Amino acid sequence: MDRLPLVNGLLKYINKEHSYFAMPGHKMGKGFRGDAASLFNDILKADVTELPGLDNLHNPDGIIKEAEERLSALYGSKKSYFLVNGSTSGNMIAIFSSFKEGDKVIAERSCHTSIFNGIILRKLNPVYIYQDFDNRYNLGIELSEQNVLNAIRENPDAKGIILTSPNYYGAAINLENIIKEAKLHKMTVIIDGAHGAHFIASNNLPASPISIGADIVINSAHKTLPALTQSAYLHVNNESLISKADFYFHVFNSTSPSYLLMASMDYSRYYLERYKTEWDRLIERCDRTRAKIESLGIYHILDEKELFNSKLDRTRYLINLPSQVSAYKLKDILLKSSIEIEYNDCNNLILIFSPFNTEEELDKLYEVLKGIDINSLKGSTIKIKYKFPKPKQVLSPYEASEQKGETILLKDSLNRVLKRAIAFYPPGIPCILPGELMDIDTLNMIEYYKENKIDALGIQDDKIEVVLERKI
Amino acid sequence: MDRLPLVNGLLKYINKEHSYFAMPGHKMGKGFRGDAASLFNDILKADVTELPGLDNLHNPDGIIKEAEERLSALYGSKKSYFLVNGSTSGNMIAIFSSFKEGDKVIAERSCHTSIFNGIILRKLNPVYIYQDFDNRYNLGIELSEQNVLNAIRENPDAKGIILTSPNYYGAAINLENIIKEAKLHKMTVIIDGAHGAHFIASNNLPASPISIGADIVINSAHKTLPALTQSAYLHVNNESLISKADFYFHVFNSTSPSYLLMASMDYSRYYLERYKTEWDRLIERCDRTRAKIESLGIYHILDEKELFNSKLDRTRYLINLPSQVSAYKLKDILLKSSIEIEYNDCNNLILIFSPFNTEEELDKLYEVLKGIDINSLKGSTIKIKYKFPKPKQVLSPYEASEQKGETILLKDSLNRVLKRAIAFYPPGIPCILPGELMDIDTLNMIEYYKENKIDALGIQDDKIEVVLERKI
């Protein structure tokens, strides 16, 4: 056993050079340059505490306040916050600030886990909107605007709506009509924009939800900007929510916040403001390479024209492969050429670019893809439909979470009520939530995933946690 | 205005050399050396995401699992976790895992804010134990063991007890009898040991609460070990709480956890294990310097003999000054000599040492103190009693937090029920909590603090938030 398993695992990784097309946006340190290089070159020294002159994140009145005010001005919010506990904490703050116990809310079913955790802890009654399934990509790429509008009209008593935009695939739903309709019904609009912090940089990117009137928007700074992993921005755009957001900010963010994370958030705000044309140049590079890769006649990259009611973030690729070609094998070949991708499932790969990915790196990606013999990628692709069944909710997520549980074999779980969610990575969206009834479709799908050795959250040694059955 | 306020503020700070007697334990980077230096020298490159081989903090089965198992083995817990959202998140996880809504709990009133936030969000009914006031130090330095035992016996229906040990001053209450009594009444024992991560290093330090049978212990890794700010360890020592802790871990910690924080936690566990004798040597250095400083006849450093039922962490100093001597003035003089302290109030200073503070640095502290003309420190000390009144609770903290609020002038708040806590820095412990009634003693004390320009949380422009008065 390694005496320093994590330190040495990382060391092994960083000792190789990579073309890094994954999060975070600084691309293994390359983004910390120019005006901030002297700080980031000596960053460990800057890991200090709230000393005189260095302000206090939980009660800012100095340099942190100034930095947050600049952030708010840039995004056009009423108030913006540096989050040191990621978009995870931003989603929790948004839900706790916007809703009260027992409130009905409309939520996209393909939301991030933290949204569901917020729904559980705040004891909300959710109504879900499901994505449409896209057979070509074998996953749900976007929400239907019409379905969202219908959900609002059919649930006029809902207190709010929670959507993800853009999603992991880069699809950003058109929010104008949705927000207008939600406001007609006095609903609070929360947008988990974890992947869209860079949208304000260019008109060639989808619109920023703040500018369209969303009440709260959460942006991961680290995902697309030169900021450290785990850093995020919370934008509150509705005066009446600020005092609550102030309180819940304390609850979900460490009172010993990292100055490294905070400094990187100050820097990425500055970078975005001062060098925003870098994103236009990045889009040009991405578009050029996209056309070249498409011209190979094998790989298809998601195009905005394929989207029904969304705009596409052209700084990321969703590369779709021909059937019988394994994305796992392709990933391995790319890795051997030191090309790191963000994610893959059986059919698709996701690559995330930032201004710190050079022309040379994109050229290399093209050249490697061009050099691959497609026959070498054929074979054992895992045929899974990423389309989720819709299990019936019989207890509220909170009620189920708080009930006494028992651990049973997955195969014996038919007609039992889940105490904890089950989710698969990829794509990480829960296929069944606490309070939902295990039906045969869901069970079959879970068994099929397991046979194919897909990582499961909520299953351990073939067992899952269900609500204790009370004898009637 | 500075275009990079936070980055440049930090840069200004790190461009000076300091004898650093504050948190974190790595002392401005000096602690990252030896076996891990090659990683920490290139740390920004290691800020990556969950790539193949690098495991996943939220579902560990590789290097993170191995690192956490080593942590658990070292502390002797049933299961230990790396927290990337500080002890703040550990306290929330502990409370949510141990208690259900409406549970009665016994809590030290001088707990960290996050404990009170947990009490609010989990809707607990708290019974408080107050510290005894120490006139010499003008603050409450320790809890009375007898008071704690009485609280347990008088509230046998309480589901658990939450104590801080050690506290900010280094006092670690004797837990043997307390835990025995709590267990007699089937209470869950949570110890916020944020300041005691290093206790397992030496028999010359107070005992680790895990070894005495506490159910959950939270240690800030960064405060005393060579770990980055915001990193903490959660130790669960009770099998029946593990599944709940697993769930709440997800809720309160980012799903984009920082590999920098995690690597530093792996390293500090390793350092503690391999170089534990460094703490004995540190204690020797501290004891020697303590005796020299005492011999000056002016400064008094808290000694274990003064404590009634606590052990003292001798790796920190609580330096008490003669009356009419200003701790603020002394801090300024130390700062001019590039000696950074952790904290001061009117009468006292706190200095926190780690193995990375050298003999030379401690000598320098002594020499600077020796060279000070005591007359230059005399004058405007702020005469505040850190003794808090005990306002009456009329609504549960949760109920009050959820009520409609109104913002009124502090001076008009007599007999109103608080919606948000008011706390002063230093020392940061709330003097009135949500649901408590403003009485004349509390109001006078708050007014007195304000006149003396002590930083206040919960007061803005002389206004505070109270529960909206409903007409009867």
Interface residues (C-beta under 8 A of the other chain):
Chain A: M1 D2 R3 L4 P5 L6 V7 N8 G9 L10 L11 K12 Y13 I14 Y20 A22 M23 P24 H26 M28 G29 F32 D35 A36 S38 L39 F40 D42 I43 L44 K45 A46 D47 V48 T49 L51 P52 G53 L54 D55 N56 H58 N59 G62 I63 I64 E66 A67 R70 V84 N85 G86 S87 T88 S89 M92 K100 E101 H112 T113 S114 N117 L121 S220 H222 K223 L228 T229 Q230 S243 F247 H250 V251 F252 N253 S254 T255 S256 P257 S258 Y259 L260 L261 M262 A263 M265 D266 Y267 Y270 R274 L335 E340 E342 S401 E402 G405 R420 Y425 D455 L457 E465
Chain B: M1 D2 R3 L4 P5 L6 V7 N8 G9 L10 L11 K12 Y13 I14 Y20 A22 M23 P24 H26 M28 G29 F32 D35 A36 S38 L39 F40 D42 I43 L44 K45 A46 D47 V48 T49 L51 P52 G53 L54 D55 N56 H58 N59 G62 I63 I64 E66 A67 R70 V84 N85 G86 S87 T88 S89 M92 K100 E101 H112 T113 S114 N117 L121 S220 H222 K223 L228 T229 Q230 S243 F247 H250 V251 F252 N253 S254 T255 S256 P257 S258 Y259 L260 L261 M262 A263 M265 D266 Y267 Y270 R274 L335 E340 E342 S401 E402 G405 R420 Y425 D455 L457 E465
